[in-house]
Amino acid sequence: MYSLAINAESLGQHCTEIVLLAGAFESLRNAASPLRLPLRWVAMRTVVAAGAFDTKGADYEFLVERLRSHGVKVLTVDFGVIADPPFAPDVTNAEVARAGGADLTALRQSKDKALAMRVMAEGLPRVLARLREEGRLDGVCGMGGSGGTAILSAGMRSLPIGVPKLLVSTVAAGDVSAYVGSADITFMHSVADVAGLNRISLQIYANAAAAIAGMVNAGRPESNAEKPLVAASMFGNTTACIDRARLTLDRAGWEVLVFHATGSGGRTMQRLASEGFLTGMLDLTTTELADEVCGGVFSAGTERVNIAAASAIPVVLAPGCVDMCNFGSRASVPAKYGSRLLYEWNPNVTLLRTNVEENRKIGRLIGETAKACAGPAVVLLPLRGVSMLDSAGGPFWDPDADRACFDAIRSSLQQDISVIDVDANINDPVFADRATQVFLELSKSLGLKAKGASSRALP
């Protein structure tokens, strides 16, 4: 019995959690002995620390030390090009360069920094994917300036959603949307540059180590994987609609993922659909197309029309919030819109009311979206307004602009794609109920069934 206690103590140096085994060891648990510890050992989690070790070696040595103090294994990946690192990494810069299709010596001789950046940004995702496949990556972290952030974020974006990703960056206080893409990267502002140890950086790096260690060691929440997933797009001005639709679908046995239509929301929905995660889509807030037409800050890009083009899933579309294009503070609105109707949603968001011609363009894009869907699609038109602001007496109420959008949608669609008029505002309960009814009918036509449906109806 005593020898077991010694073994447990030894193994404890290499394990992060010990839990009780039932059955054969029940008597040991109850015995009066030095061994009052559970007897199943769970392997330590592994954090991959990636970075340019040639210029930031001291920073990473401290980070690695702190990570290990939190009971995680650390696997180091070097993508520095200029010189050799001050310590031996687990994956060398030469390996990362080869994964990016180049030779490290040739890269150094070329002295082409842009080329080196491209090679390492292509190589790191492949290295991280391999480590994950081999079971040697439970989370990843890194530190850097704009260049290092570009390489690190490329690697992190390639990993599945849910894998912990932490990036300490000098650019974290600015617009990091290009670095994040549709991934779940956690940014931490480095405050000072990542350039040596000082009283500021020591605190930041210590916090970063604790954060990523906590992420990888945290228990994963249970989810009902049997429920089919449906993605819904939402904005503040369509919250009432999506909240009601979500509750209805939840009671019908679906799991609803709601995405804020801020550019990244649409891109993430498209990514999840293309990767086969989604069983359906309720794209009722297509405002990202308005920002694409008017040059707003929440555009999801020209590919937004292909949001459901890669997966044959049922899709219900609506021109939600296309009455508005989004900018930052009022001072950030382009001068060409100075005489247009503007609405300050909050100090950092100013909305431009889209006009008739812009709505024609938006309507055509919604039509293209419906035609590009790989599965069955239906478009619903809320005849009494496309947002909370676009309702009778509201500041954005403009029936002529709405009609221009609706007419463009109708004229651009083929006969096999239904367009349904709903005599309601998009936030009225009748519209949300019609949208979910149509979605469930489309799902049924494809043989899709949800489990655990409730018979309770919404008021």
C-alpha positions in Angstrom: 0.0 0.0 0.0 2.8 2.4 0.9 4.6 1.7 -2.4 1.4 2.7 -4.2 1.5 6.0 -2.4 5.1 6.6 -3.5 4.2 5.7 -7.1 1.3 8.1 -7.0 3.5 10.9 -5.8 6.0 10.2 -8.6 3.4 10.0 -11.3 1.8 13.1 -9.9 4.7 15.1 -11.2 3.7 14.2 -14.7 -0.1 14.4 -14.4 -2.5 17.3 -13.9 -5.6 15.4 -12.6 -6.2 12.3 -10.6 -9.7 10.9 -10.5 -11.2 8.0 -8.6 -11.6 4.6 -10.3 -14.6 2.5 -9.1 -14.8 -1.2 -8.9 -11.6 -3.1 -8.1 -10.1 -0.1 -6.2 -13.1 0.7 -4.1 -11.5 -1.0 -1.1 -8.4 1.1 -1.5 -10.4 4.3 -1.4 -12.0 3.3 1.9 -8.8 1.9 3.5 -7.0 3.8 6.3 -3.7 4.2 4.4 -1.4 6.9 3.2 -3.0 6.5 -0.2 -6.1 8.7 -0.1 -5.6 9.8 -3.7 -7.7 8.7 -6.7 -6.0 6.2 -9.0 -6.6 7.2 -12.7 -4.1 9.5 -14.2 -4.9 11.9 -17.0 -2.1 13.0 -19.2 -0.9 16.6 -19.1 -2.2 18.9 -21.7 0.2 20.3 -24.3 0.5 23.9 -25.2 2.3 24.8 -28.4 4.3 28.0 -28.0 5.2 29.3 -31.5 7.2 32.4 -32.4 10.3 34.0 -33.8 12.8 32.8 -31.3 15.7 34.5 -32.9 14.5 38.0 -31.9 12.3 37.1 -29.0 14.1 34.2 -27.4 14.2 35.7 -23.9 10.5 36.5 -24.0 9.7 32.9 -25.0 12.0 31.3 -22.4 10.1 33.2 -19.7 6.7 32.2 -21.2 7.7 28.5 -21.4 8.9 28.6 -17.8 5.6 30.1 -16.7 3.6 27.6 -18.7 5.3 24.7 -17.1 4.7 26.1 -13.7 1.0 25.8 -14.4 1.3 22.1 -15.0 1.2 21.9 -18.8 3.6 20.4 -21.3 5.1 22.9 -23.7 6.1 22.2 -27.3 8.1 25.0 -28.9 7.9 25.9 -32.7 10.4 28.4 -34.1 9.6 30.4 -37.2 12.3 33.0 -36.9 14.4 33.4 -40.1 17.2 35.9 -39.3 19.3 33.8 -36.9 19.4 30.7 -34.8 17.4 30.7 -31.6 19.0 30.8 -28.1 17.5 27.5 -27.2 16.7 24.3 -29.1 13.1 24.2 -30.2 11.0 21.1 -30.6 10.2 22.1 -34.2 12.9 24.1 -35.9 12.5 27.1 -38.2 14.0 24.9 -41.0 11.1 22.5 -40.5 8.5 25.3 -40.7 10.2 26.7 -43.8 10.1 23.2 -45.5 6.4 22.9 -44.6 6.0 26.3 -46.4 7.8 25.0 -49.5 11.1 26.7 -49.1 14.7 26.1 -47.8 15.7 28.1 -44.7 19.2 28.8 -46.0 17.9 30.1 -49.3 15.4 32.3 -47.4 18.2 33.8 -45.4 20.4 34.4 -48.4 17.5 36.1 -50.3 17.1 38.6 -47.5 13.5 39.0 -48.8 11.4 39.6 -45.7 8.1 39.5 -47.6 9.0 36.1 -49.0 10.1 34.8 -45.6 6.8 36.0 -44.1 4.7 34.2 -46.8 6.7 31.0 -46.5 6.4 30.9 -42.7 2.7 31.9 -42.8 2.1 28.9 -45.1 4.3 26.5 -43.2 3.0 27.2 -39.7 -0.6 26.1 -40.4 0.7 22.8 -41.7 3.0 22.2 -38.8 0.2 22.9 -36.3 -2.2 20.7 -38.1 0.3 17.8 -38.0 0.9 18.3 -34.3 -2.8 18.2 -33.6 -3.2 15.1 -35.7 -0.4 13.5 -33.7 -2.1 14.4 -30.4 0.6 16.9 -29.4 -1.4 20.1 -29.5 -4.2 20.9 -27.0 -3.8 24.7 -27.4 -1.5 27.2 -29.0 -0.1 30.6 -28.0 2.4 33.1 -29.4 3.7 36.6 -29.1 4.8 39.2 -31.7 4.5 42.4 -33.5 2.6 42.9 -36.7 4.7 40.4 -38.6 4.7 37.7 -36.0 0.9 38.3 -35.5 0.4 37.7 -39.2 2.2 34.4 -39.1 0.8 33.2 -35.8 -2.8 34.1 -36.7 -2.5 32.2 -40.0 -1.6 29.1 -38.0 -4.3 29.7 -35.5 -7.0 30.2 -38.1 -6.2 26.8 -39.6 -7.2 25.0 -36.3 -10.7 24.0 -35.5 -13.0 26.2 -33.5 -12.8 25.2 -29.8 -9.0 24.6 -29.8 -7.6 27.3 -27.4 -5.7 30.0 -29.2 -4.0 33.0 -27.5 -2.1 35.7 -29.2 -0.2 38.4 -27.3 0.3 41.1 -29.9 1.3 44.7 -30.2 -1.6 45.3 -32.6 -4.3 43.8 -30.3 -5.6 47.3 -29.4 -6.4 48.0 -33.0 -8.6 46.4 -35.7 -7.6 42.7 -35.6 -10.5 41.5 -37.8 -8.1 40.6 -40.7 -6.0 38.5 -38.3 -9.0 36.7 -36.7 -11.0 36.0 -39.7 -13.7 33.5 -38.7 -11.6 31.8 -36.0 -11.9 32.0 -32.2 -8.5 33.6 -31.5 -8.1 35.3 -28.1 -6.0 38.5 -28.4 -4.1 40.0 -25.5 -2.5 43.5 -25.9 1.2 43.3 -25.1 1.1 47.0 -24.1 4.9 47.3 -24.6 6.6 45.8 -27.6 7.5 42.1 -27.5 11.2 42.9 -27.2 12.7 41.8 -23.9 11.8 41.4 -20.3 10.7 44.3 -18.2 8.3 45.1 -15.4 5.4 45.4 -17.9 6.1 42.5 -20.2 6.7 40.1 -17.2 3.2 40.8 -16.0 1.7 40.4 -19.5 3.5 37.2 -20.3 2.6 35.7 -16.9 -1.0 36.5 -17.5 -0.8 35.0 -20.9 0.7 31.7 -19.6 -2.0 31.5 -16.9 -4.7 32.2 -19.5 -3.7 29.5 -22.0 -2.9 27.0 -19.3 -6.4 27.6 -17.9 -8.0 27.1 -21.3 -6.4 23.8 -22.1 -7.0 22.4 -18.6 -10.6 23.5 -18.3 -13.2 20.8 -18.6 -15.1 20.8 -21.9 -18.9 21.6 -21.5 -21.2 18.8 -22.5 -23.4 19.4 -25.5 -26.2 17.5 -27.2 -24.5 16.4 -30.4 -27.7 14.7 -31.5 -29.4 18.0 -32.1 -29.0 19.4 -35.7 -27.3 22.8 -35.9 -28.9 25.8 -37.6 -27.2 29.1 -37.9 -29.1 32.4 -37.7 -27.9 35.9 -38.5 -28.9 38.7 -36.2 -28.4 42.4 -35.6 -29.6 44.6 -32.7 -32.4 45.7 -35.0 -33.6 42.1 -35.6 -33.1 40.8 -32.1 -36.8 40.3 -31.4 -37.2 38.3 -34.6 -34.2 36.0 -34.1 -34.9 35.5 -30.3 -38.4 34.2 -31.1 -37.3 32.0 -34.0 -34.5 30.6 -31.8 -37.0 29.7 -29.1 -39.3 28.0 -31.6 -36.5 26.0 -33.2 -35.2 25.0 -29.8 -38.5 23.6 -28.8 -38.6 21.8 -32.2 -35.4 20.0 -31.2 -32.8 22.1 -33.1 -29.7 23.8 -31.7 -29.4 27.4 -32.9 -26.1 29.2 -33.3 -26.7 33.0 -33.5 -24.2 35.1 -35.4 -23.9 38.9 -35.2 -23.9 40.2 -38.8 -20.7 42.2 -38.4 -18.8 40.8 -41.3 -17.1 38.1 -39.3 -20.5 36.6 -38.5 -21.4 36.0 -42.1 -17.9 34.6 -42.8 -18.1 32.2 -39.9 -21.6 31.0 -41.0 -20.1 30.3 -44.5 -17.2 28.5 -43.0 -19.3 26.3 -40.8 -21.6 25.5 -43.6 -18.7 24.6 -46.0 -17.1 22.3 -43.3 -20.4 20.4 -42.8 -21.2 21.6 -39.3 -24.6 23.1 -40.2 -27.9 21.3 -41.0 -29.7 24.5 -41.9 -29.5 28.3 -42.1 -31.9 31.1 -41.1 -30.2 34.0 -42.8 -32.8 36.7 -41.9 -30.3 39.5 -41.3 -28.4 40.1 -44.5 -27.2 43.6 -43.6 -23.6 42.7 -44.4 -24.7 43.0 -48.1 -25.7 46.7 -47.4 -22.3 47.4 -46.0 -20.7 45.7 -49.1 -22.8 48.0 -51.4 -22.2 51.2 -49.4 -18.7 50.7 -48.2 -19.6 50.1 -44.5 -17.4 48.6 -41.8 -19.4 45.3 -41.5 -19.1 43.9 -44.9 -18.4 40.2 -45.2 -16.9 40.6 -48.6 -18.1 39.7 -52.1 -18.2 36.0 -51.1 -21.2 36.7 -48.8 -23.5 35.7 -51.7 -22.1 32.2 -51.5 -22.9 31.8 -47.8 -24.7 28.5 -48.4 -23.2 27.5 -51.7 -21.0 24.7 -50.5 -23.6 22.6 -48.6 -27.0 21.3 -49.6 -28.9 22.6 -46.5 -32.3 24.3 -46.2 -32.0 28.1 -46.2 -34.5 30.8 -45.3 -33.4 34.3 -46.3 -34.8 37.8 -45.6 -33.6 41.4 -46.2 -33.1 42.1 -42.5 -31.5 45.4 -41.6 -30.7 46.2 -45.3 -32.1 49.7 -44.5 -28.8 50.5 -42.8 -25.1 50.7 -43.5 -22.7 50.8 -40.6 -19.8 53.1 -39.9 -17.9 54.0 -36.7 -18.4 57.3 -34.9 -20.2 60.1 -36.8 -16.9 61.7 -37.7 -15.9 58.5 -39.5 -18.8 58.6 -42.0 -17.4 59.3 -45.5 -18.0 62.9 -46.6 -20.1 61.8 -49.6 -22.8 60.7 -47.1 -22.7 64.0 -45.2 -26.2 65.1 -46.5 -27.8 61.7 -46.0 -30.0 60.4 -43.2 -27.7 59.2 -40.3 -28.7 57.7 -37.0 -26.2 57.4 -34.1 -26.9 53.9 -32.7 -24.2 54.5 -30.0 -21.0 56.7 -29.8 -19.1 54.2 -31.9 -21.7 53.1 -34.4 -23.4 55.4 -36.9 -26.0 54.1 -39.3 -26.6 55.4 -42.8 -30.2 54.9 -44.2 -29.8 53.2 -47.6 -31.6 54.8 -50.5 -33.6 53.4 -53.4 -30.8 52.7 -55.8 -28.6 51.1 -53.1 -31.6 48.9 -52.1 -31.9 47.7 -55.8 -28.3 46.6 -55.7 -28.8 44.9 -52.3 -31.9 43.1 -53.5 -30.0 41.8 -56.5 -27.3 40.4 -54.2 -29.9 38.7 -52.0 -31.3 37.2 -55.2 -27.8 36.0 -56.1 -27.5 34.5 -52.6 -30.6 32.5 -53.0 -29.7 31.2 -56.4 -26.2 30.2 -55.1 -27.6 28.0 -52.4 -26.7 24.4 -52.9 -29.9 23.3 -51.1 -33.5 24.5 -51.1 -33.9 28.2 -50.4 -36.9 30.5 -49.7 -37.0 34.3 -49.4 -39.4 36.0 -47.0 -40.2 39.7 -47.4 -41.4 41.7 -44.4 -43.6 44.3 -46.1 -43.9 46.5 -43.0 -40.2 47.1 -42.5 -36.9 45.3 -42.5 -35.7 46.5 -39.0 -36.8 48.0 -35.8 -35.9 51.5 -37.1 -37.6 50.8 -40.4 -41.2 50.6 -39.0 -44.1 53.0 -39.5 -43.1 56.3 -37.8 -39.6 55.1 -37.2 -36.5 57.1 -38.2 -35.6 54.8 -41.1 -39.2 54.2 -42.4 -38.9 54.4 -46.2 -41.4 52.2 -48.1 -40.0 53.3 -51.5 -36.5 52.1 -50.6 -37.9 48.8 -49.2 -40.0 48.3 -52.3 -37.0 48.7 -54.5 -35.2 46.0 -52.6 -38.2 43.6 -52.7 -38.8 44.2 -56.4 -35.1 43.5 -57.2 -35.3 40.2 -55.3 -38.4 39.1 -57.1 -37.1 40.0 -60.5 -33.7 38.3 -60.0 -35.1 34.9 -58.9 -36.1 31.9 -60.9 -39.4 30.2 -60.5 -38.1 27.3 -58.4 -37.1 29.7 -55.6 -40.2 30.9 -53.7 -40.6 34.5 -52.5 -43.2 34.9 -49.7 -44.7 38.2 -48.7 -45.4 38.6 -45.0 -47.6 41.6 -44.1 -45.6 42.5 -41.0 -42.4 44.1 -39.7 -39.5 41.7 -39.5 -39.7 41.9 -35.7 -43.3 41.1 -35.4 -44.0 37.6 -34.0 -46.0 36.6 -37.1 -42.8 37.1 -39.3 -40.6 35.0 -37.0 -43.2 32.3 -36.8 -43.6 32.2 -40.6 -39.8 32.0 -41.1 -39.5 29.1 -38.7 -42.5 27.3 -40.3 -41.0 27.6 -43.7 -37.6 26.4 -42.4 -39.1 23.4 -40.8 -41.1 22.5 -43.9 -37.9 22.8 -46.0 -36.1 20.6 -43.5 -38.8 18.0 -43.6 -38.7 17.9 -47.4 -35.0 16.9 -47.1 -35.8 14.2 -44.5 -34.1 16.1 -41.7 -35.5 15.4 -38.3 -34.7 16.9 -34.9 -34.9 15.0 -31.6 -36.3 16.1 -28.3 -39.0 18.4 -29.7 -41.3 20.1 -27.2 -45.0 20.3 -27.7 -45.2 23.7 -26.0 -46.1 26.6 -28.3 -44.9 30.2 -27.9 -47.4 32.8 -26.8 
